[in-house]
Amino acid sequence: MKTQSLFEYPCPECGIGKVHTTRVRNYKTKIKGYPFIVDEALIGVCDHRGVEQFAPEETRRWEEQFFRVLEARHAFLSPQEITALRNTLGLSMEDFGRLIGCTRQSISAWEKVDRAASPSWMADLLMKLVRQSLHAGMVDVLRMLLDEAKQWGVVIEIRSRAISPEEREDVALRTKRVRREVPS
């Protein structure tokens, strides 16, 4: 990667130093709150105080890299899995969007084999919960969310007292097509 001059300007933090473009290998950051290591990152570093600056085009590149890694790991439902789930429910794109709280356009974009972007993590989780509910009936939502977080490299420890399965009510998402009445 050729070092570009993204920064080369007076430091806005200290007003004394100059921010220089610096290439950092294995740069540890967070993307959408999740830990991620960028193979080679270009950051601005103040030569006086060491304050780091970030360029929007560089952070967009990191996000694209992050989502490519997640796609390769199959962290998100594939377009085919989303289509299969929607078809199993017997829902149109519009109704499926209503079920999970998004638009028909989002569903259409996520179902495209050459999609430009994956669903948001929240939408993906909700679709996985719906799918799990279809296959297993009752779903231990908390357990599933904790397991999903582990796949993203995040370990979450519940700090409240342990709740036994007998004490906890499981949540199941059940769907039913309801005919809408049109007022005369």
Protein Blocks (a to p, Z undefined) as FASTA:
>chain_A
ZZddfklpcdfklomaccdddddehiacdeehiacddfbacddddfklopacddfklmmm
mmmmmmmmmmmnomaccfklmmmmmmmnopafklmmmmnopafklmmmmmpmklfbdcdf
klmmmmmmmmmmmmnopacfklmmmmmmmmnopacddfbdcddfklpccddddddddddd
ddZZ
